[in-house]
Amino acid sequence: MKSLYPYPQLVGDVRLRPARVLLDNLPVELARISDQENVVALHGIDRRWRTARLVMEVTADPKEIADGPWRNVRCLMIVTNSRTHVRHSFLTKNEAPGLWRADVDLDRAAHIGHCQVDAVFAADLEDGPARLVGRAETPWRVDFDSARPTRKRTLKMVWKDFTETPALEEFRDDPWTVDAEAGEPVLYLNSSLEGFRALMEKASGAEQRTVRQLLASHIAAQAWEALFHTALYACGTERDEDGRPQWPGGWHEEVLRSMLPELWPDLSPDDALREAVERRREGGNGADLHARLLHAVATRTRTQKTVTETVRALRRTNDRGAR
């Protein structure tokens, strides 16, 4: 769904894509560009480079643009990097009816992690100039830390003896914990608990495998809950020019963009973020937010399937014992 505004908006699709990607005027191989994921991956290039140029194209319904209740329609590319506080805009050129193009230059020294390239349409309306009347359905991500053009990342898991690790010693009796304060979150598993690592890595027999599967599902569920709450608080209190909360960038943004559609499937990502931030800010008992989060986590960790398979496995074990 699109975000709602109290003035006319483009209702047709606004598509954004890079026609070409150049590094210091040399083309990037197509394998580093994913139209499906909307990602350009620039890590691991076998030469040093200073500037990436993305020749970005935007398409929109030319009839809607021409017949709409607006004047002086213009399209801009917006580049943002939350980690380096970069925010640049590039005015596009209307190359043909329904087609806009701009060269978006990215200075390598100005970016860490990844940046986002979005397209917005502004126009003059009766109630005021330079109103935001549309934006790209899906922004593009330029990833400086990945050689593969994908948004999907896995949670790093590390075995540690909590009794011998100062940073984890206060959790010495816990089987696992999540460090969500680092640049990338880490799930630590406690190797000091007798038999825990052997069960998780070398389970033998149906009973042990059943227990391992149930434990793994529980660990994953708690990890996702921790990541979501940390990511939501990373949004802070800043708002954009339209009063919407800003995406926090980095892995926090990845987690939110991944999970919010599961909490509010009928809302756009921007509106779902606003809903989550408002509920957190308003306080209260947070019952509805927590219930939605539990449902989303249960869905992505396939808890229902795991519980069903566990019950069936126990039933089979009991049936064998009764014979």
C-alpha positions as CSV (number, residue, x, y, z in Angstrom):
1,M,0.0,0.0,0.0
2,K,1.0,3.6,-0.6
3,S,1.3,6.1,2.2
4,L,-1.7,8.5,2.5
5,Y,-1.4,12.3,2.2
6,P,-4.1,15.0,2.4
7,Y,-3.6,16.0,-1.2
8,P,-3.5,14.3,-4.6
9,Q,-0.9,11.6,-5.2
10,L,0.3,9.5,-8.1
11,V,-1.6,6.2,-8.0
12,G,0.2,4.5,-10.9
13,D,3.5,2.5,-10.4
14,V,6.7,4.5,-10.1
15,R,9.6,2.2,-11.1
16,L,13.3,2.9,-10.4
17,R,16.3,1.0,-11.8
18,P,19.9,1.5,-12.8
19,A,20.4,1.4,-16.6
20,R,24.2,1.3,-16.0
21,V,26.6,1.2,-13.2
22,L,30.2,2.5,-13.6
23,L,33.2,2.6,-11.3
24,D,35.6,5.4,-12.4
25,N,33.9,5.2,-15.8
26,L,34.4,1.4,-16.2
27,P,31.2,-0.7,-16.3
28,V,30.3,-3.1,-13.5
29,E,29.5,-6.7,-14.3
30,L,25.8,-7.5,-14.4
31,A,26.1,-10.2,-11.8
32,R,26.6,-7.4,-9.2
33,I,23.2,-5.9,-10.0
34,S,19.9,-7.6,-9.0
35,D,16.6,-6.2,-10.4
36,Q,14.8,-8.7,-8.1
37,E,16.4,-7.6,-4.9
38,N,17.0,-3.9,-6.0
39,V,20.6,-4.1,-4.9
40,V,24.0,-3.2,-6.4
41,A,26.9,-4.9,-4.7
42,L,30.2,-3.1,-4.8
43,H,32.4,-5.0,-2.4
44,G,35.4,-7.1,-3.5
45,I,36.1,-5.2,-6.7
46,D,39.6,-6.2,-7.8
47,R,40.8,-2.6,-8.3
48,R,40.7,0.6,-6.2
49,W,38.0,3.0,-7.3
50,R,36.9,6.5,-6.2
51,T,33.5,7.2,-7.7
52,A,30.5,5.0,-8.6
53,R,28.1,6.4,-11.1
54,L,24.6,4.9,-11.3
55,V,22.7,5.9,-14.4
56,M,19.2,5.8,-12.8
57,E,16.0,5.6,-14.7
58,V,12.5,6.3,-13.4
59,T,9.3,5.5,-15.2
60,A,5.8,6.6,-14.3
61,D,2.4,6.8,-16.2
62,P,2.8,9.7,-18.6
63,K,-0.9,10.2,-18.9
64,E,-1.3,10.5,-15.2
65,I,1.6,13.0,-15.0
66,A,0.1,15.1,-17.8
67,D,-3.6,15.0,-16.7
68,G,-3.1,15.3,-12.9
69,P,-4.1,18.3,-10.8
70,W,-0.5,19.6,-10.6
71,R,2.0,21.9,-12.2
72,N,5.8,21.9,-12.6
73,V,6.3,18.2,-12.0
74,R,9.9,17.3,-11.3
75,C,11.6,14.1,-10.3
76,L,14.6,13.9,-8.0
77,M,16.9,11.1,-6.9
78,I,17.6,11.0,-3.2
79,V,20.8,9.3,-1.8
80,T,21.0,8.7,2.0
81,N,23.5,6.9,4.2
82,S,22.5,6.9,7.8
83,R,25.9,5.8,9.1
84,T,27.8,8.7,7.5
85,H,24.8,11.1,7.5
86,V,25.1,11.6,3.7
87,R,22.0,13.1,2.0
88,H,22.3,14.2,-1.6
89,S,19.7,15.0,-4.2
90,F,20.0,14.8,-8.0
91,L,17.6,16.5,-10.3
92,T,16.5,14.2,-13.2
93,K,16.0,15.0,-16.8
94,N,12.7,14.1,-18.5
95,E,14.0,12.1,-21.5
96,A,10.7,11.0,-22.9
97,P,7.0,10.9,-21.8
98,G,7.0,8.8,-18.6
99,L,10.8,8.5,-18.4
100,W,13.3,10.4,-16.3
101,R,17.1,9.8,-16.0
102,A,19.9,11.1,-13.8
103,D,23.5,10.3,-13.2
104,V,23.9,9.6,-9.5
105,D,27.5,9.9,-8.4
106,L,28.7,8.2,-5.1
107,D,32.0,9.1,-3.6
108,R,33.5,6.0,-2.1
109,A,35.1,7.9,0.8
110,A,31.7,9.3,1.9
111,H,30.0,5.9,2.4
112,I,30.1,3.1,4.9
113,G,28.0,0.0,4.8
114,H,25.3,0.8,2.3
115,C,23.3,3.7,1.0
116,Q,19.8,4.0,-0.4
117,V,18.8,5.5,-3.7
118,D,15.2,6.6,-3.9
119,A,13.2,8.6,-6.4
120,V,10.5,11.2,-5.5
121,F,8.2,13.3,-7.5
122,A,7.4,16.9,-6.4
123,A,4.8,19.2,-7.9
124,D,3.0,22.5,-7.3
125,L,-0.6,22.1,-6.1
126,E,-3.3,24.6,-5.4
127,D,-2.6,24.4,-1.6
128,G,1.1,24.9,-2.0
129,P,4.4,24.5,-4.0
130,A,6.8,21.5,-4.0
131,R,4.4,18.9,-2.6
132,L,5.6,15.3,-2.5
133,V,3.2,13.6,-4.9
134,G,4.9,10.2,-5.5
135,R,7.9,8.1,-4.9
136,A,9.5,4.8,-6.2
137,E,7.7,1.6,-5.2
138,T,11.0,0.2,-4.0
139,P,14.3,2.1,-3.5
140,W,17.6,0.7,-4.5
141,R,20.4,-0.3,-2.1
142,V,24.1,0.2,-3.0
143,D,26.0,-2.2,-0.7
144,F,29.7,-1.4,-0.1
145,D,30.2,-4.5,2.2
146,S,28.8,-7.3,0.0
147,A,29.9,-8.9,-3.2
148,R,26.5,-10.5,-3.8
149,P,23.5,-8.3,-4.6
150,T,21.1,-9.5,-1.9
151,R,19.4,-8.0,1.1
152,K,19.3,-11.2,3.0
153,R,21.8,-11.7,5.8
154,T,22.0,-14.4,8.5
155,L,22.5,-13.9,12.2
156,K,26.1,-14.7,13.2
157,M,26.3,-17.5,15.8
158,V,29.3,-18.0,18.0
159,W,30.0,-20.5,20.7
160,K,31.6,-19.0,23.9
161,D,32.3,-20.2,27.4
162,F,30.3,-17.6,29.3
163,T,32.3,-18.3,32.5
164,E,35.6,-17.4,30.8
165,T,34.3,-14.4,28.7
166,P,34.2,-11.1,30.8
167,A,31.6,-9.5,28.6
168,L,29.3,-12.6,29.0
169,E,30.1,-13.7,32.6
170,E,27.0,-12.1,34.1
171,F,25.0,-14.4,31.8
172,R,26.9,-17.5,32.9
173,D,23.8,-19.5,33.7
174,D,22.0,-18.6,30.4
175,P,22.2,-21.0,27.5
176,W,22.3,-18.1,25.0
177,T,22.2,-14.4,24.6
178,V,22.1,-11.8,21.8
179,D,24.6,-9.0,21.5
180,A,22.7,-6.4,19.5
181,E,24.9,-3.4,20.4
182,A,27.7,-4.2,18.0
183,G,27.9,-3.2,14.3
184,E,26.4,-6.5,13.4
185,P,24.3,-8.5,15.9
186,V,25.8,-11.8,17.3
187,L,24.0,-14.8,18.9
188,Y,26.2,-16.2,21.6
189,L,25.7,-19.9,22.6
190,N,27.0,-20.9,26.0
191,S,29.5,-23.8,25.6
192,S,30.0,-24.1,29.4
193,L,26.6,-25.7,29.9
194,E,27.2,-29.5,30.0
195,G,26.0,-31.3,26.9
196,F,24.5,-28.2,25.2
197,R,26.9,-27.9,22.4
198,A,26.9,-31.7,21.7
199,L,23.1,-31.7,21.6
200,M,23.0,-28.8,19.1
201,E,25.8,-30.0,16.9
202,K,25.8,-33.8,17.2
203,A,22.3,-34.9,18.1
204,S,21.9,-38.6,17.6
205,G,18.7,-40.5,17.7
206,A,15.1,-39.3,17.0
207,E,14.6,-38.0,20.6
208,Q,17.7,-35.8,20.6
209,R,17.0,-34.5,17.1
210,T,13.5,-33.6,18.3
211,V,14.8,-31.7,21.3
212,R,17.4,-30.0,19.2
213,Q,14.8,-28.8,16.7
214,L,12.6,-27.5,19.4
215,L,15.5,-25.7,21.1
216,A,16.7,-24.2,17.8
217,S,13.2,-22.8,17.1
218,H,13.0,-21.3,20.6
219,I,16.5,-19.7,20.3
220,A,15.6,-18.2,16.9
221,A,12.3,-16.8,18.2
222,Q,14.0,-15.1,21.2
223,A,16.8,-13.8,18.9
224,W,14.3,-12.2,16.5
225,E,12.4,-10.6,19.4
226,A,15.6,-9.1,20.7
227,L,16.6,-7.8,17.3
228,F,13.2,-6.3,16.6
229,H,13.1,-4.4,19.9
230,T,16.6,-3.1,19.5
231,A,16.0,-2.0,15.9
232,L,12.8,-0.2,16.8
233,Y,14.5,1.8,19.5
234,A,17.2,2.7,17.0
235,C,14.7,4.8,15.2
236,G,15.0,7.5,17.8
237,T,12.7,10.5,17.6
238,E,13.9,12.1,14.3
239,R,11.2,12.8,11.7
240,D,11.5,13.6,8.0
241,E,10.0,16.7,6.3
242,D,6.6,14.9,6.2
243,G,6.6,14.0,9.9
244,R,7.4,10.3,9.4
245,P,9.9,8.5,11.6
246,Q,13.2,7.8,9.7
247,W,14.5,4.4,9.0
248,P,17.6,3.8,11.1
249,G,19.9,2.3,8.5
250,G,22.2,-0.7,8.8
251,W,21.0,-4.0,10.2
252,H,18.4,-2.2,12.3
253,E,16.7,-1.1,9.1
254,E,17.0,-4.6,7.5
255,V,15.3,-6.2,10.5
256,L,12.5,-3.7,10.5
257,R,11.9,-3.9,6.8
258,S,11.9,-7.7,7.0
259,M,9.5,-7.9,10.0
260,L,7.1,-5.0,9.9
261,P,5.1,-6.4,6.9
262,E,4.5,-9.4,9.1
263,L,3.2,-7.3,11.9
264,W,1.0,-5.0,9.8
265,P,0.5,-6.8,6.4
266,D,-2.1,-4.2,5.3
267,L,0.2,-1.2,5.7
268,S,3.0,0.2,3.6
269,P,6.5,-0.2,5.2
270,D,6.6,3.5,6.0
271,D,3.1,3.4,7.6
272,A,4.0,0.2,9.5
273,L,7.1,1.9,10.9
274,R,5.1,4.9,12.0
275,E,2.6,2.6,13.7
276,A,5.3,0.7,15.6
277,V,7.2,3.9,16.7
278,E,4.0,5.6,17.8
279,R,2.9,2.6,19.9
280,R,6.3,2.4,21.5
281,R,6.3,6.1,22.2
282,E,2.8,6.2,23.6
283,G,3.7,3.5,26.1
284,G,0.8,1.7,27.7
285,N,1.0,-2.0,28.2
286,G,2.1,-2.7,24.6
287,A,-0.1,-5.8,24.5
288,D,-1.2,-5.4,20.8
289,L,2.4,-4.7,19.6
290,H,3.7,-7.7,21.6
291,A,1.0,-10.0,20.3
292,R,1.7,-9.0,16.7
293,L,5.4,-9.5,17.3
294,L,4.9,-13.0,18.8
295,H,2.8,-14.0,15.8
296,A,5.4,-12.6,13.3
297,V,8.2,-14.4,15.1
298,A,6.2,-17.7,15.3
299,T,5.5,-17.5,11.6
300,R,9.1,-16.9,10.5
301,T,10.6,-19.5,12.9
302,R,7.9,-22.0,11.9
303,T,7.0,-22.6,15.5
304,Q,3.7,-24.2,14.8
305,K,5.3,-26.8,12.5
306,T,8.1,-27.5,15.1
307,V,5.6,-28.0,17.9
308,T,3.4,-30.3,15.7
309,E,6.4,-32.4,14.7
310,T,7.6,-32.6,18.3
311,V,4.2,-33.8,19.5
312,R,4.1,-36.4,16.8
313,A,7.6,-37.6,17.6
314,L,6.8,-37.9,21.3
315,R,3.6,-39.8,20.4
316,R,5.6,-42.2,18.2
317,T,8.1,-42.7,21.0
318,N,5.3,-43.4,23.5
319,D,3.6,-45.8,21.1
320,R,6.8,-47.8,20.7
321,G,7.3,-47.9,24.5
322,A,3.8,-49.3,25.0
323,R,4.3,-52.2,22.7
